[in-house]
Amino acid sequence: MVKRIAAITSTLQKKLEAAFQEGLRTGELNLLSRVLRTYAIIDKTRDAEMLFREVTVKRFMNEVM
């Protein structure tokens, strides 16, 4: 049962990450809102923050520097 839960959690995380990145790339606010609400519901807002740093902030800083 533990392996199944881990697999489901991993799949959910990957899909959320992909949807979050897609929302950031396209600027689709409805998608971003749904994804961020989902992160909040499963108490993973820290993961969303880290992904934002990796995708958006890091890219911006690389361009600036």
PDB file of N, CA, C and O in Angstrom:
ATOM      1  N   MET A   1       0.814  -1.190   0.000  1.00  0.00           N
ATOM      2  CA  MET A   1       0.000   0.000   0.000  1.00  0.00           C
ATOM      3  C   MET A   1       0.869   1.271   0.000  1.00  0.00           C
ATOM      4  O   MET A   1       0.531   2.264  -0.644  1.00  0.00           O
ATOM      5  N   VAL A   2       1.978   1.222   0.723  1.00  0.00           N
ATOM      6  CA  VAL A   2       2.864   2.377   0.800  1.00  0.00           C
ATOM      7  C   VAL A   2       3.453   2.698  -0.579  1.00  0.00           C
ATOM      8  O   VAL A   2       3.586   3.865  -0.949  1.00  0.00           O
ATOM      9  N   LYS A   3       3.800   1.659  -1.323  1.00  0.00           N
ATOM     10  CA  LYS A   3       4.357   1.865  -2.663  1.00  0.00           C
ATOM     11  C   LYS A   3       3.325   2.493  -3.587  1.00  0.00           C
ATOM     12  O   LYS A   3       3.666   3.342  -4.411  1.00  0.00           O
ATOM     13  N   ARG A   4       2.086   2.090  -3.460  1.00  0.00           N
ATOM     14  CA  ARG A   4       1.020   2.660  -4.291  1.00  0.00           C
ATOM     15  C   ARG A   4       0.807   4.133  -3.988  1.00  0.00           C
ATOM     16  O   ARG A   4       0.657   4.948  -4.898  1.00  0.00           O
ATOM     17  N   ILE A   5       0.796   4.465  -2.714  1.00  0.00           N
ATOM     18  CA  ILE A   5       0.630   5.863  -2.312  1.00  0.00           C
ATOM     19  C   ILE A   5       1.793   6.697  -2.820  1.00  0.00           C
ATOM     20  O   ILE A   5       1.595   7.818  -3.290  1.00  0.00           O
ATOM     21  N   ALA A   6       2.999   6.164  -2.732  1.00  0.00           N
ATOM     22  CA  ALA A   6       4.179   6.877  -3.222  1.00  0.00           C
ATOM     23  C   ALA A   6       4.091   7.083  -4.728  1.00  0.00           C
ATOM     24  O   ALA A   6       4.448   8.150  -5.227  1.00  0.00           O
ATOM     25  N   ALA A   7       3.623   6.086  -5.451  1.00  0.00           N
ATOM     26  CA  ALA A   7       3.493   6.207  -6.908  1.00  0.00           C
ATOM     27  C   ALA A   7       2.437   7.250  -7.273  1.00  0.00           C
ATOM     28  O   ALA A   7       2.643   8.053  -8.183  1.00  0.00           O
ATOM     29  N   ILE A   8       1.329   7.237  -6.576  1.00  0.00           N
ATOM     30  CA  ILE A   8       0.266   8.221  -6.834  1.00  0.00           C
ATOM     31  C   ILE A   8       0.756   9.628  -6.511  1.00  0.00           C
ATOM     32  O   ILE A   8       0.506  10.568  -7.266  1.00  0.00           O
ATOM     33  N   THR A   9       1.443   9.767  -5.403  1.00  0.00           N
ATOM     34  CA  THR A   9       1.987  11.074  -5.011  1.00  0.00           C
ATOM     35  C   THR A   9       2.973  11.579  -6.046  1.00  0.00           C
ATOM     36  O   THR A   9       2.949  12.756  -6.405  1.00  0.00           O
ATOM     37  N   SER A  10       3.833  10.707  -6.526  1.00  0.00           N
ATOM     38  CA  SER A  10       4.817  11.077  -7.536  1.00  0.00           C
ATOM     39  C   SER A  10       4.141  11.518  -8.835  1.00  0.00           C
ATOM     40  O   SER A  10       4.528  12.518  -9.439  1.00  0.00           O
ATOM     41  N   THR A  11       3.138  10.766  -9.252  1.00  0.00           N
ATOM     42  CA  THR A  11       2.409  11.114 -10.473  1.00  0.00           C
ATOM     43  C   THR A  11       1.704  12.461 -10.326  1.00  0.00           C
ATOM     44  O   THR A  11       1.752  13.298 -11.227  1.00  0.00           O
ATOM     45  N   LEU A  12       1.053  12.659  -9.189  1.00  0.00           N
ATOM     46  CA  LEU A  12       0.371  13.933  -8.935  1.00  0.00           C
ATOM     47  C   LEU A  12       1.359  15.091  -8.961  1.00  0.00           C
ATOM     48  O   LEU A  12       1.086  16.137  -9.550  1.00  0.00           O
ATOM     49  N   GLN A  13       2.502  14.901  -8.324  1.00  0.00           N
ATOM     50  CA  GLN A  13       3.519  15.952  -8.275  1.00  0.00           C
ATOM     51  C   GLN A  13       4.014  16.306  -9.678  1.00  0.00           C
ATOM     52  O   GLN A  13       4.155  17.484 -10.006  1.00  0.00           O
ATOM     53  N   LYS A  14       4.277  15.304 -10.497  1.00  0.00           N
ATOM     54  CA  LYS A  14       4.761  15.547 -11.854  1.00  0.00           C
ATOM     55  C   LYS A  14       3.718  16.289 -12.691  1.00  0.00           C
ATOM     56  O   LYS A  14       4.053  17.202 -13.445  1.00  0.00           O
ATOM     57  N   LYS A  15       2.457  15.889 -12.550  1.00  0.00           N
ATOM     58  CA  LYS A  15       1.395  16.549 -13.315  1.00  0.00           C
ATOM     59  C   LYS A  15       1.186  17.986 -12.845  1.00  0.00           C
ATOM     60  O   LYS A  15       0.954  18.880 -13.658  1.00  0.00           O
ATOM     61  N   LEU A  16       1.265  18.206 -11.540  1.00  0.00           N
ATOM     62  CA  LEU A  16       1.139  19.564 -11.016  1.00  0.00           C
ATOM     63  C   LEU A  16       2.290  20.447 -11.500  1.00  0.00           C
ATOM     64  O   LEU A  16       2.080  21.595 -11.890  1.00  0.00           O
ATOM     65  N   GLU A  17       3.499  19.904 -11.471  1.00  0.00           N
ATOM     66  CA  GLU A  17       4.656  20.663 -11.941  1.00  0.00           C
ATOM     67  C   GLU A  17       4.498  21.045 -13.407  1.00  0.00           C
ATOM     68  O   GLU A  17       4.766  22.184 -13.789  1.00  0.00           O
ATOM     69  N   ALA A  18       4.067  20.103 -14.217  1.00  0.00           N
ATOM     70  CA  ALA A  18       3.883  20.380 -15.645  1.00  0.00           C
ATOM     71  C   ALA A  18       2.795  21.423 -15.862  1.00  0.00           C
ATOM     72  O   ALA A  18       2.957  22.328 -16.681  1.00  0.00           O
ATOM     73  N   ALA A  19       1.689  21.302 -15.136  1.00  0.00           N
ATOM     74  CA  ALA A  19       0.600  22.267 -15.279  1.00  0.00           C
ATOM     75  C   ALA A  19       1.025  23.647 -14.794  1.00  0.00           C
ATOM     76  O   ALA A  19       0.665  24.655 -15.401  1.00  0.00           O
ATOM     77  N   PHE A  20       1.786  23.702 -13.705  1.00  0.00           N
ATOM     78  CA  PHE A  20       2.270  24.978 -13.176  1.00  0.00           C
ATOM     79  C   PHE A  20       3.199  25.657 -14.179  1.00  0.00           C
ATOM     80  O   PHE A  20       3.075  26.855 -14.433  1.00  0.00           O
ATOM     81  N   GLN A  21       4.118  24.896 -14.742  1.00  0.00           N
ATOM     82  CA  GLN A  21       5.035  25.459 -15.728  1.00  0.00           C
ATOM     83  C   GLN A  21       4.284  25.930 -16.965  1.00  0.00           C
ATOM     84  O   GLN A  21       4.608  26.975 -17.528  1.00  0.00           O
ATOM     85  N   GLU A  22       3.289  25.171 -17.388  1.00  0.00           N
ATOM     86  CA  GLU A  22       2.478  25.563 -18.538  1.00  0.00           C
ATOM     87  C   GLU A  22       1.721  26.863 -18.247  1.00  0.00           C
ATOM     88  O   GLU A  22       1.645  27.752 -19.094  1.00  0.00           O
ATOM     89  N   GLY A  23       1.171  26.956 -17.054  1.00  0.00           N
ATOM     90  CA  GLY A  23       0.471  28.180 -16.667  1.00  0.00           C
ATOM     91  C   GLY A  23       1.392  29.382 -16.630  1.00  0.00           C
ATOM     92  O   GLY A  23       1.009  30.474 -17.051  1.00  0.00           O
ATOM     93  N   LEU A  24       2.595  29.192 -16.132  1.00  0.00           N
ATOM     94  CA  LEU A  24       3.570  30.294 -16.106  1.00  0.00           C
ATOM     95  C   LEU A  24       3.983  30.688 -17.520  1.00  0.00           C
ATOM     96  O   LEU A  24       4.107  31.871 -17.834  1.00  0.00           O
ATOM     97  N   ARG A  25       4.191  29.694 -18.361  1.00  0.00           N
ATOM     98  CA  ARG A  25       4.638  29.955 -19.729  1.00  0.00           C
ATOM     99  C   ARG A  25       3.575  30.693 -20.534  1.00  0.00           C
ATOM    100  O   ARG A  25       3.885  31.624 -21.277  1.00  0.00           O
ATOM    101  N   THR A  26       2.323  30.274 -20.384  1.00  0.00           N
ATOM    102  CA  THR A  26       1.249  30.839 -21.196  1.00  0.00           C
ATOM    103  C   THR A  26       0.556  32.022 -20.532  1.00  0.00           C
ATOM    104  O   THR A  26      -0.134  32.795 -21.197  1.00  0.00           O
ATOM    105  N   GLY A  27       0.736  32.161 -19.232  1.00  0.00           N
ATOM    106  CA  GLY A  27       0.056  33.244 -18.513  1.00  0.00           C
ATOM    107  C   GLY A  27      -1.421  32.961 -18.293  1.00  0.00           C
ATOM    108  O   GLY A  27      -2.200  33.880 -18.038  1.00  0.00           O
ATOM    109  N   GLU A  28      -1.808  31.704 -18.389  1.00  0.00           N
ATOM    110  CA  GLU A  28      -3.206  31.318 -18.202  1.00  0.00           C
ATOM    111  C   GLU A  28      -3.548  31.342 -16.708  1.00  0.00           C
ATOM    112  O   GLU A  28      -3.211  30.421 -15.964  1.00  0.00           O
ATOM    113  N   LEU A  29      -4.218  32.404 -16.292  1.00  0.00           N
ATOM    114  CA  LEU A  29      -4.494  32.615 -14.875  1.00  0.00           C
ATOM    115  C   LEU A  29      -5.431  31.567 -14.286  1.00  0.00           C
ATOM    116  O   LEU A  29      -5.286  31.188 -13.124  1.00  0.00           O
ATOM    117  N   ASN A  30      -6.385  31.100 -15.074  1.00  0.00           N
ATOM    118  CA  ASN A  30      -7.306  30.086 -14.582  1.00  0.00           C
ATOM    119  C   ASN A  30      -6.554  28.800 -14.230  1.00  0.00           C
ATOM    120  O   ASN A  30      -6.804  28.199 -13.185  1.00  0.00           O
ATOM    121  N   LEU A  31      -5.648  28.385 -15.090  1.00  0.00           N
ATOM    122  CA  LEU A  31      -4.842  27.191 -14.835  1.00  0.00           C
ATOM    123  C   LEU A  31      -3.955  27.389 -13.611  1.00  0.00           C
ATOM    124  O   LEU A  31      -3.878  26.514 -12.748  1.00  0.00           O
ATOM    125  N   LEU A  32      -3.291  28.532 -13.535  1.00  0.00           N
ATOM    126  CA  LEU A  32      -2.426  28.818 -12.384  1.00  0.00           C
ATOM    127  C   LEU A  32      -3.220  28.793 -11.086  1.00  0.00           C
ATOM    128  O   LEU A  32      -2.756  28.260 -10.077  1.00  0.00           O
ATOM    129  N   SER A  33      -4.392  29.357 -11.113  1.00  0.00           N
ATOM    130  CA  SER A  33      -5.242  29.388  -9.925  1.00  0.00           C
ATOM    131  C   SER A  33      -5.608  27.982  -9.473  1.00  0.00           C
ATOM    132  O   SER A  33      -5.526  27.668  -8.286  1.00  0.00           O
ATOM    133  N   ARG A  34      -6.010  27.136 -10.415  1.00  0.00           N
ATOM    134  CA  ARG A  34      -6.373  25.757 -10.074  1.00  0.00           C
ATOM    135  C   ARG A  34      -5.175  24.983  -9.531  1.00  0.00           C
ATOM    136  O   ARG A  34      -5.296  24.243  -8.554  1.00  0.00           O
ATOM    137  N   VAL A  35      -4.028  25.157 -10.166  1.00  0.00           N
ATOM    138  CA  VAL A  35      -2.825  24.437  -9.728  1.00  0.00           C
ATOM    139  C   VAL A  35      -2.409  24.893  -8.336  1.00  0.00           C
ATOM    140  O   VAL A  35      -2.098  24.070  -7.475  1.00  0.00           O
ATOM    141  N   LEU A  36      -2.404  26.195  -8.118  1.00  0.00           N
ATOM    142  CA  LEU A  36      -1.990  26.704  -6.804  1.00  0.00           C
ATOM    143  C   LEU A  36      -2.978  26.306  -5.707  1.00  0.00           C
ATOM    144  O   LEU A  36      -2.571  26.043  -4.576  1.00  0.00           O
ATOM    145  N   ARG A  37      -4.260  26.261  -6.031  1.00  0.00           N
ATOM    146  CA  ARG A  37      -5.242  25.773  -5.057  1.00  0.00           C
ATOM    147  C   ARG A  37      -4.978  24.307  -4.723  1.00  0.00           C
ATOM    148  O   ARG A  37      -5.089  23.897  -3.567  1.00  0.00           O
ATOM    149  N   THR A  38      -4.637  23.535  -5.721  1.00  0.00           N
ATOM    150  CA  THR A  38      -4.343  22.121  -5.485  1.00  0.00           C
ATOM    151  C   THR A  38      -3.116  21.971  -4.601  1.00  0.00           C
ATOM    152  O   THR A  38      -3.117  21.159  -3.676  1.00  0.00           O
ATOM    153  N   TYR A  39      -2.065  22.746  -4.876  1.00  0.00           N
ATOM    154  CA  TYR A  39      -0.879  22.714  -4.014  1.00  0.00           C
ATOM    155  C   TYR A  39      -1.264  23.059  -2.580  1.00  0.00           C
ATOM    156  O   TYR A  39      -0.781  22.421  -1.644  1.00  0.00           O
ATOM    157  N   ALA A  40      -2.121  24.051  -2.393  1.00  0.00           N
ATOM    158  CA  ALA A  40      -2.538  24.451  -1.048  1.00  0.00           C
ATOM    159  C   ALA A  40      -3.346  23.346  -0.367  1.00  0.00           C
ATOM    160  O   ALA A  40      -3.163  23.086   0.822  1.00  0.00           O
ATOM    161  N   ILE A  41      -4.230  22.704  -1.108  1.00  0.00           N
ATOM    162  CA  ILE A  41      -5.071  21.649  -0.533  1.00  0.00           C
ATOM    163  C   ILE A  41      -4.234  20.489  -0.027  1.00  0.00           C
ATOM    164  O   ILE A  41      -4.525  19.925   1.028  1.00  0.00           O
ATOM    165  N   ILE A  42      -3.195  20.127  -0.769  1.00  0.00           N
ATOM    166  CA  ILE A  42      -2.360  18.991  -0.351  1.00  0.00           C
ATOM    167  C   ILE A  42      -1.170  19.439   0.500  1.00  0.00           C
ATOM    168  O   ILE A  42      -0.259  18.657   0.771  1.00  0.00           O
ATOM    169  N   ASP A  43      -1.190  20.705   0.917  1.00  0.00           N
ATOM    170  CA  ASP A  43      -0.165  21.270   1.804  1.00  0.00           C
ATOM    171  C   ASP A  43       1.239  21.157   1.202  1.00  0.00           C
ATOM    172  O   ASP A  43       2.187  20.743   1.869  1.00  0.00           O
ATOM    173  N   LYS A  44       1.346  21.534  -0.067  1.00  0.00           N
ATOM    174  CA  LYS A  44       2.625  21.487  -0.773  1.00  0.00           C
ATOM    175  C   LYS A  44       2.962  22.843  -1.397  1.00  0.00           C
ATOM    176  O   LYS A  44       3.569  22.899  -2.466  1.00  0.00           O
ATOM    177  N   THR A  45       2.574  23.925  -0.740  1.00  0.00           N
ATOM    178  CA  THR A  45       2.857  25.251  -1.298  1.00  0.00           C
ATOM    179  C   THR A  45       4.357  25.505  -1.390  1.00  0.00           C
ATOM    180  O   THR A  45       4.812  26.232  -2.274  1.00  0.00           O
ATOM    181  N   ARG A  46       5.112  24.920  -0.498  1.00  0.00           N
ATOM    182  CA  ARG A  46       6.570  25.073  -0.523  1.00  0.00           C
ATOM    183  C   ARG A  46       7.136  24.509  -1.831  1.00  0.00           C
ATOM    184  O   ARG A  46       8.078  25.066  -2.395  1.00  0.00           O
ATOM    185  N   ASP A  47       6.560  23.408  -2.306  1.00  0.00           N
ATOM    186  CA  ASP A  47       7.000  22.825  -3.579  1.00  0.00           C
ATOM    187  C   ASP A  47       6.725  23.781  -4.737  1.00  0.00           C
ATOM    188  O   ASP A  47       7.553  23.915  -5.638  1.00  0.00           O
ATOM    189  N   ALA A  48       5.577  24.440  -4.720  1.00  0.00           N
ATOM    190  CA  ALA A  48       5.244  25.405  -5.769  1.00  0.00           C
ATOM    191  C   ALA A  48       6.224  26.577  -5.732  1.00  0.00           C
ATOM    192  O   ALA A  48       6.660  27.058  -6.778  1.00  0.00           O
ATOM    193  N   GLU A  49       6.566  27.029  -4.544  1.00  0.00           N
ATOM    194  CA  GLU A  49       7.523  28.131  -4.406  1.00  0.00           C
ATOM    195  C   GLU A  49       8.888  27.738  -4.967  1.00  0.00           C
ATOM    196  O   GLU A  49       9.520  28.517  -5.681  1.00  0.00           O
ATOM    197  N   MET A  50       9.336  26.536  -4.642  1.00  0.00           N
ATOM    198  CA  MET A  50      10.638  26.080  -5.125  1.00  0.00           C
ATOM    199  C   MET A  50      10.632  25.929  -6.643  1.00  0.00           C
ATOM    200  O   MET A  50      11.612  26.275  -7.303  1.00  0.00           O
ATOM    201  N   LEU A  51       9.550  25.423  -7.194  1.00  0.00           N
ATOM    202  CA  LEU A  51       9.448  25.276  -8.640  1.00  0.00           C
ATOM    203  C   LEU A  51       9.456  26.638  -9.320  1.00  0.00           C
ATOM    204  O   LEU A  51      10.088  26.807 -10.362  1.00  0.00           O
ATOM    205  N   PHE A  52       8.759  27.610  -8.737  1.00  0.00           N
ATOM    206  CA  PHE A  52       8.756  28.962  -9.288  1.00  0.00           C
ATOM    207  C   PHE A  52      10.169  29.533  -9.293  1.00  0.00           C
ATOM    208  O   PHE A  52      10.587  30.166 -10.262  1.00  0.00           O
ATOM    209  N   ARG A  53      10.892  29.308  -8.219  1.00  0.00           N
ATOM    210  CA  ARG A  53      12.282  29.783  -8.146  1.00  0.00           C
ATOM    211  C   ARG A  53      13.131  29.145  -9.233  1.00  0.00           C
ATOM    212  O   ARG A  53      13.908  29.823  -9.905  1.00  0.00           O
ATOM    213  N   GLU A  54      12.979  27.851  -9.401  1.00  0.00           N
ATOM    214  CA  GLU A  54      13.775  27.126 -10.391  1.00  0.00           C
ATOM    215  C   GLU A  54      13.433  27.534 -11.818  1.00  0.00           C
ATOM    216  O   GLU A  54      14.326  27.695 -12.650  1.00  0.00           O
ATOM    217  N   VAL A  55      12.162  27.698 -12.100  1.00  0.00           N
ATOM    218  CA  VAL A  55      11.732  27.963 -13.475  1.00  0.00           C
ATOM    219  C   VAL A  55      11.852  29.434 -13.834  1.00  0.00           C
ATOM    220  O   VAL A  55      12.443  29.776 -14.858  1.00  0.00           O
ATOM    221  N   THR A  56      11.303  30.297 -13.013  1.00  0.00           N
ATOM    222  CA  THR A  56      11.188  31.706 -13.375  1.00  0.00           C
ATOM    223  C   THR A  56      12.348  32.549 -12.860  1.00  0.00           C
ATOM    224  O   THR A  56      13.008  33.244 -13.632  1.00  0.00           O
ATOM    225  N   VAL A  57      12.590  32.485 -11.578  1.00  0.00           N
ATOM    226  CA  VAL A  57      13.609  33.347 -10.961  1.00  0.00           C
ATOM    227  C   VAL A  57      14.998  32.990 -11.497  1.00  0.00           C
ATOM    228  O   VAL A  57      15.774  33.880 -11.848  1.00  0.00           O
ATOM    229  N   LYS A  58      15.310  31.713 -11.560  1.00  0.00           N
ATOM    230  CA  LYS A  58      16.640  31.287 -12.018  1.00  0.00           C
ATOM    231  C   LYS A  58      16.884  31.734 -13.457  1.00  0.00           C
ATOM    232  O   LYS A  58      17.955  32.242 -13.788  1.00  0.00           O
ATOM    233  N   ARG A  59      15.869  31.536 -14.312  1.00  0.00           N
ATOM    234  CA  ARG A  59      15.999  31.952 -15.718  1.00  0.00           C
ATOM    235  C   ARG A  59      16.214  33.464 -15.810  1.00  0.00           C
ATOM    236  O   ARG A  59      17.079  33.926 -16.554  1.00  0.00           O
ATOM    237  N   PHE A  60      15.437  34.223 -15.062  1.00  0.00           N
ATOM    238  CA  PHE A  60      15.561  35.675 -15.076  1.00  0.00           C
ATOM    239  C   PHE A  60      16.943  36.100 -14.601  1.00  0.00           C
ATOM    240  O   PHE A  60      17.575  36.960 -15.213  1.00  0.00           O
ATOM    241  N   MET A  61      17.412  35.502 -13.514  1.00  0.00           N
ATOM    242  CA  MET A  61      18.723  35.877 -12.982  1.00  0.00           C
ATOM    243  C   MET A  61      19.838  35.522 -13.946  1.00  0.00           C
ATOM    244  O   MET A  61      20.815  36.262 -14.066  1.00  0.00           O
ATOM    245  N   ASN A  62      19.703  34.401 -14.633  1.00  0.00           N
ATOM    246  CA  ASN A  62      20.714  34.025 -15.636  1.00  0.00           C
ATOM    247  C   ASN A  62      20.767  35.028 -16.771  1.00  0.00           C
ATOM    248  O   ASN A  62      21.845  35.341 -17.274  1.00  0.00           O
ATOM    249  N   GLU A  63      19.601  35.538 -17.182  1.00  0.00           N
ATOM    250  CA  GLU A  63      19.557  36.530 -18.254  1.00  0.00           C
ATOM    251  C   GLU A  63      20.153  37.852 -17.805  1.00  0.00           C
ATOM    252  O   GLU A  63      20.855  38.509 -18.574  1.00  0.00           O
ATOM    253  N   VAL A  64      19.884  38.244 -16.583  1.00  0.00           N
ATOM    254  CA  VAL A  64      20.361  39.518 -16.050  1.00  0.00           C
ATOM    255  C   VAL A  64      21.864  39.488 -15.839  1.00  0.00           C
ATOM    256  O   VAL A  64      22.562  40.458 -16.136  1.00  0.00           O
ATOM    257  N   MET A  65      22.350  38.390 -15.334  1.00  0.00           N
ATOM    258  CA  MET A  65      23.783  38.313 -15.024  1.00  0.00           C
ATOM    259  C   MET A  65      24.506  37.884 -16.256  1.00  0.00           C
ATOM    260  O   MET A  65      25.729  37.748 -16.238  1.00  0.00           O
TER     261      MET A  65
END
